[in-house]
Amino acid sequence: MKYLIPVLLAIPTFAPLQRTSREPILKPQGDGFESAGVFNPAVIMYNGKFVMLCSGQTAYHFAFLFSPRLPPT
């Protein structure tokens, strides 16, 4: 019987993350598609720009996928 030999891959290390504010970046707001919650943010690169996608939930439990518009920092 042959045994598989585990191969260790070089895993990049990152500096520890630090919170810059106690306020969340995304939070429920208004009475529209993100009124009850904002979940699962993800960032992708599309046409050379970073785009954030996340899920929103209404007060009636309908879920939506949307790209929030965040002000530049």
N, C-alpha and C positions, 0 to 999 in steps of 0.2 A: 504494500500500500504506500502510495506516495503522499507526502505531507506538503501542504502549502506553507511556504515561508512568508510571513508577513513582511511587507515592504513599507517602511516609514517614508511618507512623503513630506516634503518641506512645506510646512503650514505657516503662512505669514502671521506674524504677531502684530497686534495693534496696540497703541497706547490706551490706557484705561479711559473709558468714556466718563465725562463729567457733565452733570446737568447744569445748564446755564440759567435756568429759570424754574421756579416751582410751578409755573403755569404750563398746562399741556399745549402742544403745538396745534393739535386738532381737538375739538370738543363739540358736543351737541350744541346746535344753535338754530334759532328761528323756528318756523313751523313747517318747513319743507322736508326734503328727502334726508336731511341729517338732523332732524329735530330730536330723535330719541337716542341716537348713538352714532359714533364714528369708530370703525374697526379696521384691523388688518392693513395698515398702510404698507405700501411697497413702492420702491423707486426703480424706474427703468430708464434706459436711454432710448429716445425716439427722435429720429431725424437730427441727431447731434445735440439734443437738449434732454436734460433730466426731467422726467415727468413722474409725479406721484399719483398713484392710484390707491383708492381705499373704498371701503364699504360704508354705506350710510343706512340708517334705519329710521323709518317714520314712526310716529306715535301709533300707527295702525299696523305695525310689524311688517311693513313692506321693506324689502332690502334693495339697495341700488349700488352700482359700482360707479364711482365718479372720480374726477381729477380736481382736487381743490385748487383754488387760486390763492396762493399765499403771497403776502407782500414781501418784497426783497428786504433782506437784512443787511 
